[in-house]
Amino acid sequence: MQTHPKNYPTNLPDEEWEQIKSLVPKPKSGRGKRGRPALDRRVLMNAILYVVRGGCAWRLLPGDFPPWQTVYGYFRRWSQDWTWTFIHDVLRDWLRKSEGRAVSPTAAIIDSQSVKTPDQAGESGCDAGKKIKGRKRHLAVDALGLILTMVITSAAVQDRDAAKTLIQTLMGLFGRLQIIWADVGYLGSLVQWVKRLRPFGKLHLEIVRRCDRSDGFKVLPKRWIIERTFGWLVKSRRLGRDYEVRLDHSEAMIRICMIRLMVRRLASI
């Protein structure tokens, strides 16, 4: 049953909580120094989802949630001990299985998204091409648009440079990978670099080019999948910009957004 006194639109309904409750760690048991009861895991998750989807600061959490310091403390702890990564990856594997796909994909799509950062944020730079001062989210997604791995950098970092770290991590996690699709921003020495990673294997980087003869907007094969993923992210107002000082918190915010999306899909199956 719903344990929160107010039914915010961001709250997890019963059927969605059933999908994730076995993965959420139990908060500290017992009562605190001031006699507060142990936290309810579902209420804690609802508070974190409220911040990510609604875009408010931690200090602006409604008063019927636990104290913002407590909620932020668990968000921070679970960012550092890989809890968010664990929950995200398990749900992604479950969703791939439910779609009749193998857990380990053979194909991936990579791209980056530049977002602005406020003055108080940490590492940032300027994307000269898009005239954006902030950070870049370098993502690798599967054919369903689910995130396989990511790298967060200053916006000044070139896509081809960050792609090497992204692809090396991707290969370490998914040994069956055979093809990676990317746009022309990754054209050049990166194509041969990917080939050298598996000189006797089938892995290769395929550049999806835009047809010069077409007028106006045109959906590019495979590339639209990762563009849709970026669209999912910015629907969460906290991700419209990168407000986080720490890069691991930036990654956690993205994973929480995807966790919410995947839980909803799993509950509807």
C-alpha positions as CSV (number, residue, x, y, z in Angstrom):
1,M,0.0,0.0,0.0
2,Q,1.0,3.6,-0.5
3,T,2.7,4.8,2.7
4,H,3.2,8.4,1.8
5,P,0.6,10.9,3.0
6,K,0.5,12.8,-0.3
7,N,0.3,11.2,-3.7
8,Y,2.7,13.2,-5.7
9,P,2.8,12.4,-9.5
10,T,6.5,11.3,-9.1
11,N,5.6,8.7,-6.4
12,L,6.0,5.0,-7.2
13,P,2.6,3.2,-7.5
14,D,2.3,-0.2,-5.9
15,E,3.0,-2.1,-9.1
16,E,6.1,-0.1,-9.8
17,W,7.4,-0.4,-6.3
18,E,7.1,-4.2,-6.5
19,Q,9.5,-4.1,-9.4
20,I,12.3,-2.3,-7.5
21,K,11.8,-2.9,-3.8
22,S,14.1,-6.0,-3.7
23,L,17.0,-3.8,-5.1
24,V,16.7,-0.8,-2.7
25,P,19.0,-1.2,0.3
26,K,17.4,-0.9,3.7
27,P,18.1,2.4,5.5
28,K,19.7,2.3,8.9
29,S,17.5,0.4,11.3
30,G,16.3,1.5,14.8
31,R,15.6,5.0,16.0
32,G,17.9,8.0,15.8
33,K,19.1,10.1,18.7
34,R,15.9,12.2,18.5
35,G,13.6,9.2,18.6
36,R,12.8,9.2,14.9
37,P,11.4,6.0,13.4
38,A,13.4,4.1,10.8
39,L,13.0,5.4,7.3
40,D,10.6,3.8,4.9
41,R,12.5,2.8,1.7
42,R,9.6,3.7,-0.5
43,V,9.2,7.1,0.9
44,L,13.0,7.7,0.6
45,M,12.9,6.7,-3.1
46,N,9.8,8.9,-3.7
47,A,11.7,11.9,-2.2
48,I,14.7,11.3,-4.5
49,L,12.5,10.8,-7.5
50,Y,10.7,14.1,-6.6
51,V,14.0,16.0,-6.8
52,V,15.1,14.4,-10.1
53,R,11.8,14.8,-11.9
54,G,10.7,18.0,-10.4
55,G,14.1,19.8,-10.6
56,C,14.0,21.4,-7.1
57,A,17.0,21.8,-4.8
58,W,17.4,19.3,-2.0
59,R,16.5,22.0,0.5
60,L,13.2,22.6,-1.2
61,L,11.8,19.1,-0.6
62,P,8.2,19.3,0.8
63,G,8.0,19.0,4.5
64,D,6.1,15.7,4.4
65,F,9.2,13.9,3.1
66,P,12.0,13.0,5.5
67,P,14.4,15.9,6.2
68,W,16.3,16.9,3.1
69,Q,19.7,16.3,4.8
70,T,18.7,12.7,5.3
71,V,17.4,12.2,1.7
72,Y,20.5,13.8,0.2
73,G,22.7,11.8,2.5
74,Y,21.3,8.5,1.1
75,F,21.5,9.8,-2.5
76,R,25.2,10.7,-1.9
77,R,25.9,7.4,-0.1
78,W,24.3,5.3,-2.9
79,S,26.2,7.3,-5.5
80,Q,29.5,6.5,-3.9
81,D,28.9,2.8,-3.2
82,W,27.6,2.0,-6.7
83,T,24.0,1.3,-5.5
84,W,22.5,3.4,-8.2
85,T,24.6,1.6,-10.8
86,F,23.6,-1.8,-9.5
87,I,19.8,-1.0,-9.5
88,H,20.1,0.6,-13.0
89,D,22.0,-2.3,-14.5
90,V,19.7,-5.0,-13.0
91,L,16.6,-3.3,-14.2
92,R,18.1,-2.8,-17.7
93,D,18.9,-6.6,-17.8
94,W,15.4,-7.5,-16.7
95,L,13.9,-5.2,-19.4
96,R,16.1,-6.6,-22.1
97,K,15.0,-10.1,-21.2
98,S,11.4,-9.1,-21.2
99,E,11.9,-7.8,-24.7
100,G,13.3,-11.2,-25.8
101,R,16.9,-9.9,-26.0
102,A,20.1,-11.3,-24.6
103,V,21.4,-9.5,-21.5
104,S,24.7,-8.7,-23.3
105,P,24.1,-6.6,-26.5
106,T,25.9,-7.0,-29.7
107,A,25.3,-3.4,-30.9
108,A,25.6,0.0,-29.3
109,I,25.1,3.7,-30.3
110,I,27.3,6.4,-28.9
111,D,26.8,10.2,-28.9
112,S,27.2,13.2,-26.5
113,Q,24.9,15.9,-25.1
114,S,26.2,19.3,-24.0
115,V,24.3,20.9,-21.1
116,K,24.9,24.1,-19.2
117,T,26.1,24.2,-15.6
118,P,25.4,26.9,-13.0
119,D,28.1,28.9,-11.4
120,Q,28.3,26.8,-8.3
121,A,28.8,23.5,-10.3
122,G,32.3,21.9,-10.4
123,E,34.3,20.9,-13.5
124,S,33.0,22.6,-16.7
125,G,34.2,24.0,-20.0
126,C,33.0,25.5,-23.3
127,D,31.7,23.5,-26.2
128,A,33.0,25.7,-29.0
129,G,30.7,24.1,-31.6
130,K,27.5,24.4,-29.7
131,K,28.5,27.6,-27.8
132,I,27.6,25.9,-24.5
133,K,29.5,26.4,-21.3
134,G,29.1,23.3,-19.1
135,R,29.5,19.6,-19.3
136,K,29.1,16.8,-21.8
137,R,27.2,13.6,-21.2
138,H,28.8,10.9,-23.4
139,L,26.4,7.9,-23.6
140,A,26.4,4.4,-25.1
141,V,23.0,2.9,-25.5
142,D,21.6,-0.3,-26.8
143,A,19.0,-0.8,-29.5
144,L,16.2,-0.1,-27.0
145,G,17.7,3.2,-26.0
146,L,18.8,1.9,-22.6
147,I,22.1,3.2,-21.2
148,L,25.0,0.7,-21.3
149,T,27.6,3.1,-19.9
150,M,28.4,6.8,-19.7
151,V,31.2,9.3,-19.2
152,I,30.7,12.8,-17.9
153,T,33.3,15.4,-18.9
154,S,33.8,19.1,-19.3
155,A,32.1,20.4,-22.5
156,A,35.5,21.3,-23.9
157,V,36.4,17.7,-24.3
158,Q,36.2,16.5,-27.9
159,D,33.7,13.6,-28.6
160,R,36.5,11.5,-30.2
161,D,38.7,11.8,-27.1
162,A,36.0,10.9,-24.6
163,A,34.8,8.1,-26.9
164,K,38.0,6.1,-26.2
165,T,37.2,5.9,-22.5
166,L,33.6,5.2,-23.3
167,I,34.3,2.4,-25.7
168,Q,37.0,0.7,-23.6
169,T,34.5,0.6,-20.7
170,L,31.8,-0.7,-23.0
171,M,34.0,-3.5,-24.2
172,G,35.0,-4.5,-20.7
173,L,31.3,-4.8,-19.7
174,F,29.9,-6.4,-22.9
175,G,32.2,-8.9,-24.5
176,R,29.7,-9.8,-27.3
177,L,29.8,-6.3,-28.8
178,Q,30.3,-6.3,-32.5
179,I,29.2,-2.9,-33.9
180,I,29.0,0.6,-32.6
181,W,27.1,3.3,-34.5
182,A,28.1,7.0,-34.3
183,D,27.7,10.3,-36.2
184,V,30.3,12.1,-38.3
185,G,31.7,13.8,-35.2
186,Y,33.5,10.5,-34.5
187,L,34.9,10.2,-38.0
188,G,38.7,10.0,-38.3
189,S,41.4,8.0,-36.5
190,L,38.8,6.7,-34.0
191,V,37.5,4.2,-36.6
192,Q,40.9,2.5,-37.0
193,W,41.5,2.7,-33.2
194,V,38.4,0.7,-32.6
195,K,39.5,-1.9,-35.2
196,R,42.8,-2.3,-33.4
197,L,41.0,-3.1,-30.1
198,R,40.0,-6.4,-31.6
199,P,42.3,-7.1,-34.6
200,F,40.9,-10.6,-35.1
201,G,37.3,-9.8,-34.0
202,K,34.2,-8.4,-35.6
203,L,34.0,-5.1,-33.6
204,H,33.9,-2.0,-35.8
205,L,32.7,1.6,-35.6
206,E,30.2,2.5,-38.3
207,I,29.6,6.2,-39.0
208,V,26.0,7.1,-39.9
209,R,26.1,9.9,-42.4
210,R,23.5,12.4,-43.3
211,C,22.4,12.4,-46.9
212,D,23.4,15.8,-48.5
213,R,20.7,15.5,-51.0
214,S,17.9,15.5,-48.5
215,D,16.2,18.8,-47.5
216,G,15.1,19.6,-44.0
217,F,15.0,17.3,-41.0
218,K,15.5,13.6,-41.6
219,V,15.6,10.7,-39.1
220,L,19.0,9.0,-39.4
221,P,19.1,5.2,-39.0
222,K,20.1,4.1,-35.5
223,R,21.1,7.6,-34.5
224,W,17.5,8.5,-33.6
225,I,17.6,5.9,-30.8
226,I,20.2,7.8,-28.7
227,E,18.6,11.1,-29.5
228,R,15.4,9.7,-28.0
229,T,17.3,8.7,-24.9
230,F,18.6,12.3,-24.5
231,G,15.0,13.4,-24.9
232,W,14.0,11.1,-22.0
233,L,16.7,12.7,-19.8
234,V,15.7,16.3,-20.3
235,K,12.1,15.5,-19.3
236,S,13.4,15.3,-15.8
237,R,13.9,19.0,-14.9
238,R,16.9,18.3,-12.7
239,L,18.7,17.1,-15.9
240,G,17.8,20.2,-18.0
241,R,21.1,21.5,-16.7
242,D,23.9,19.8,-14.7
243,Y,23.6,21.2,-11.2
244,E,25.9,18.7,-9.6
245,V,29.3,19.7,-8.1
246,R,30.5,16.0,-8.2
247,L,30.6,14.1,-11.5
248,D,29.5,10.9,-9.8
249,H,26.4,12.7,-8.7
250,S,25.8,13.8,-12.3
251,E,25.9,10.1,-13.4
252,A,23.6,9.1,-10.5
253,M,21.0,11.6,-11.6
254,I,21.0,10.2,-15.1
255,R,20.7,6.6,-13.8
256,I,17.8,7.6,-11.4
257,C,16.0,9.1,-14.4
258,M,16.4,5.8,-16.3
259,I,15.5,3.7,-13.3
260,R,12.1,5.5,-13.2
261,L,11.5,4.9,-16.8
262,M,12.5,1.2,-16.7
263,V,10.4,0.5,-13.6
264,R,7.4,2.0,-15.4
265,R,8.0,-0.2,-18.5
266,L,8.5,-3.4,-16.4
267,A,5.3,-2.7,-14.4
268,S,3.3,-2.4,-17.6
269,I,4.4,-5.8,-19.0
